[in-house]
Amino acid sequence: MLDLLISGFAVMLTPKMIFFVIAAVFLGTLFGALPGVSATMAVTLGIPFTYSMTAVESIVFLVAVYCASITGGGMTAILFKIPGVPSSAPTTYDGYPMAQQGQAGKALGIQLLCSAIGGMFAALAMLLLCGPLTTAAVSFGPAELFAIALLGLSILSSLDVDNICRTIISGLIGLLIACIGIDPLLGVPRMTYGFMSLNSGMEMIPIMIGFFAVTEVLKQTRKRDTLSAVGEVKQMKTVFPKLWELLSVKWTIIRCSVAGTVIGILPGAGATIAAFMCYSMEQKLSKHPEKFGTGCIDGIAAPETGNNAATGGSMVPLLSLGIPGGNAAAIMMSALVLKGVQMGPMLLVKQPVFLSATFASMFFANIVMIFAAMILAKVFVQVLRIPYAILGPMIIMMATIGAFATKNIATDVMVMAVCGLIGFAFVACKFDVSAMILGLVLGKICESNLRRAYTIADGDTLLSTTWNVFTQPLKIAPVPLTAILIITCLLVLVSPGLKKLWDKRKAARA
């Protein structure tokens, strides 16, 4: 282990590598902060810079871009309620309200510090637990992955406890939208209505831009007397939390670092699921869950720690088995294959420098990221001083460019516009946009894994097949994890209703 650390920092602490990492961090933070540029797209845009680099230099550069883009997405989520990357969507729940209260600098400070802590924890976990955690993750079948995604959906009942029915309906609409496109198993188009551009499904980025960016601009235009920048003051700067504030969320940071790393290891899970699940977990465990959504620091610390921790987790199966843990990891794998690198278990045996260099780059990048984001945050914060009558159209323009840049087709721009209008109607009718986005994010994962689980399960009848799916033990331990997670999901779903019923009875007795 000591040899890995020495070799990793020996590779990292050279003038050339330090320059590459600093450039990658600035590039990734800028890409992540731009609406419509996902972490996957940021890594993709970073590949041309690696053509003249060696294989080790390439993975160091791309990992730094990946880590920084996740953090950069939280900046616009806080300042404009526009998640720069999908995994920053939960950050808007508390980051934007805090900015509205004139504490945008403090929200940015919490976000940057927690992002760095989560990223460095994941890098350390990747180094220490690469082998054992990869073995555990690979043993998860489709049924377990479905149960994990369903656990993420179970937070629908907690997003708005005063309006559970509309919230669940919103989530179901998101699940319905996720079904648009080619059937994952049968290969036939569904709900495309003859539009060839919909065969590949609904792109996440245009939908999220429409529901978050366009809807927010339309909401602001209704309030002509309050068209001012969020958190507008004479001078704003990033303010790091005081020691007692950081200690107050220490358990949140620890839990979300662990949870985000584990979720990142699971193939296909990624930073978005980690962010949503960490936010839900902390809301459930909090002594004051009613503060979530009003601008509490726990609501920023949880998703930002979780989604950055997932970046290190996603590198574990990539480096150990050649299985990308997410889309961004798959792009990195493609770039390394172009360099002639054969990904797989023998990679770390023959070239352990890949693991050590990746660890060192992630550790160093998360430190540099704090200062890079502070510099870029000053630029974005100054944008807040622009009157909203000018800023609103500028946001729409950036959102349109971001939606079009996804696949360079006009359909995505139309999808963005339609989603913006639907989101405006959602808000007017008191439906929950966040619940719909959550259903959309997890819908494909739920459907594809559930259908695969039923396809490979043995059973004479539907009942027996279902029993086999949900009671099948793990390969590494005789534990029916799927059944345990499903029961947990049911308890989470009904707990808000049972709590309200209990409170009513308690009030009647009083």
Phi, psi and omega in degrees: 000317179297323179296321178296317180298314182297313181294324180295311181286336174295322177288321187285317188273054170242150183306320182295314181293320179299319178297317180299316183293316180298316178297319180295321180295315177297317180296313181295318179297319179294315178299315182295327181284340180282127179300131176098348178260102182285171177298322178297316179293324179298316178295320179298316179292339179276345183299317180304332179288344185265359185299329181262007182264162171283174182297316181294318177298323181296312183291325176297314181296313184290324177296319178295320176298317181299310181298315183292326181293325178297318179290318180300327179297333180286339181294309179288333176297323180281315188280325186237000187061032177239104179294117180298326175233154183304327182289350178268000181303315179295339179294333181293335185299321181243334180293315180293315175301324177294322177295323177296333179275008179083018182240039181298318179298319179293319178298319178295321179297315178297317182297315182294315183293315180292324176298316181295317180297314179298318180293318180290324176297317180296323178296318178294318178296322178299320181290319186277324191243020185305308182294303183299318182290326177295319178300318179294317183293321181294333181287347179286127177265186180301324182296317180293321179294323176297317181296323179293316178296322178294326176297324175294324179290337184293346179286355179305323182288351182251351182294322179214091186292340179273354182214056187296320185299309180294327180294316179293322176299319178299317178297321179293325175297319176299319177297323179294317179296326180295341181279349180291135179122197181284134176300128186296337181251319184271338178075022179249148181289144179231131172056031179266339177054038175085357179274111182298329182292344180268357181297329180277003179093177180275120179294135183295318188295310178301323180293314181294322177298317180297312184288330181264306186285302184296318179299318181295319178296318178296322177297319182292328181291341176286341184250075186295335180276353181234032179281074179230160181293145180293130178066028185292121174221176183293320181215126179236144176212160179294126182242116180283147182295149176291165184300319181291329177291321178293321178293332180291339180245019183299319180289327175299314181295318181295311181298316183288331175296315180293311182297317180296321179296314181295316180295322179297330179291328183294125180301128177087350182283288172084182187291329183294312178296321179300318181295313181296317183290323178293321178297315179297317182299315181290328176294322179291322185274347184291145175285343180228069182295339181292343180282340179294133183094357181249357180110038178267151185290334176298323181290341174268318183297320185297301182292325182288325174291316183295314184289329176285327176294329180293336179296317177291322179298322182293341179278344183297302179294333179295312183284328185274319186237357183075022178251112182293134180281349180193183183296317181296320177295326178294322177295318177298319179299318179298319180295321180289325177297323176298334178275000180086014180275128177266106181285145179153182183301329183283349182298312182285341177284315183275326183227072180296348179298335179295317179292313183293321179291322178295317177300311183297320181292320178294318180296312181291320182296323180291332176285313179297327184300325180300313183286322178296316180294325177297320179293313180290329180296326178299323178294314182291326179294323179295332177298332181295340182279351177286134178304142186295337177297333175264320184294322181302305177300327177295320178296317178299320180296314179296321180296320179295317178297317180296320179293319181291325184290348181299307179227006181060041176230148183290339181301321181295326177293319178294321177299317178300314182296316180296317180295327177296317178292318178296319178298322177296319177292323177303312182295318180297325181268006177065031170274166187254110180294320181299322178294321179294319178296320179298316177298323179292318182296316186265352186299310182295322180295316179298310185295309185297318182287323178295316181292324176294320180298318179289328181293319184270352181282144177266138178178143180280330181232171178297322181294316181291324177295317178299318179298318180293323181296314189272347181248004180294127181284160175291157179288329185267349180202140181284062182234124177283077186300323181300313180297320180297316181292322179295317178298319177299318178300315180297318179296320179294321182294319185270348185298319178297320178294318178294324179294317178296320178296319179295319179295322179295316180295321180294320178292322179295320178294322180291000000 
